[in-house]
Amino acid sequence: MDRGDLLTFPPGFQWGVASSSYQIEGAVDEGGRGPSIWDTFCHTPGKIARGETGDIAADHYHRWEEDVRLLGELGVQVYRFSVAWPRVQPTGRGKVNGQGLDFYERLVDALIARNITPCLTLYHWDLPQPLQDAGGWPNRDTARYFADYAAIVAGRLGDRVTGWITHNEPWVAAFAGNFSGEHAPGIQDPVAAFQAAHHLLLSHGLAVEALRATCRRKPSIGLALNLNPVHPATDSQADLEAATRFDGVLNRWFLDPLYRGSYPEDMVRLFEPVLTPVREGDLKTISTPVEWLGINYYSHTVARHDPSFPLIEASQVQPTGREYSQMWEIYPEGMHEILTRVWNEYHPPYLVVTENGIPVADEPDLDGKARDPRRIAYLRDHIAQVHRAIADGVDVRGYYHWSPTDNFEWAHGYGKRFGLIYIDFSTQKRTVKDSGWWFKQVIEANGVEL
Ligand code: IFM
């Protein structure tokens, strides 16, 4: 498998990049698109750094051809993108906006023409605002509307797209959106957050049925979970237990229902005061087997006992003396740890790293070149850990970098850059960074040089 310092990957391993609609598209009121919760949230003063919005973002709605061409230049094999539900159904239910579907159809056809496999995410957080007005994810009806929307997209694209992701990071959608309120819709209500989490999972199961019933080509369905290994801040009993609880809400609350058909008992006891009863049959729907699981890995979590946090009595700490990016500790070993743990404890058919990347304050130099050695180092070290997991017997079939271009990083606005391609947001000029050319070599070699 390895030649000298080159860690080579199994034949057929897929190298990709991942993006999401609201973070790149812009054109929020064009092509018949309706408003989403992120439009509302961004236009609420005080929610986003510097008052920025995704109104224009990376202007991908107008520049998608250039973006697809750049993906081709980098030799990318898979492009994971998301469809904006409010482009397809401006009010989230009923009426379909053909122009929205046309946009994604053009994109998919252009990818296929360049031999880039599309991997379509149905939901990356841009819920149509009218559905939020009717209660959002805490309202059970939203799950049913999501399945209808899945069938609509599958009806148009299911003859050529085979890679499907129902949800991206349902933990973030549920808890950042409805518990901490840092994300849209900005609600702070634990009861609503747990209802949202349950309905997101339920909608995943319902969408799986809808995709299988509608796609003309057999779909290969997964979902993308944000998973972190959780480590205790010290070896005290209190911190060890706090780490178990943190792991319970971050990882097991989603993995257990999907792969074991039940919520973790220790956490159910803990969250009992804020849980609403689960209806019969829901967990069977949620645990409908799917073809693969996507893991979005960025860092690990270090947790300590902290009674000031209700219910969970645990909080995250940032230990000193470690290496950090602008948003998280840099912890490559966690990639190996989470892949092997999920593989050994939950037995998914196979895994794909559906996101991994680093926010770096890049700027092109005077000669116009965008040098980003920290991103290259981060990617090399994390890809090496994917390789290590494969060598240990974990079936990982792909690695998708977040993200092809710099984009709108939610509450951080444009202040955090994750792209392999630099975007000057004042001109929308694209410049491939060193990391982009480096990733191209990784793809060509099907391996990473240490
Ligand atoms: O930009 C986000 C993405 O939308 C979801 N996963 C994490 C990325 C980086 O924060």
Residues whose N, C-alpha, C, O or C-beta is under 5 A from the ligand:
A	BS01	IFM	none
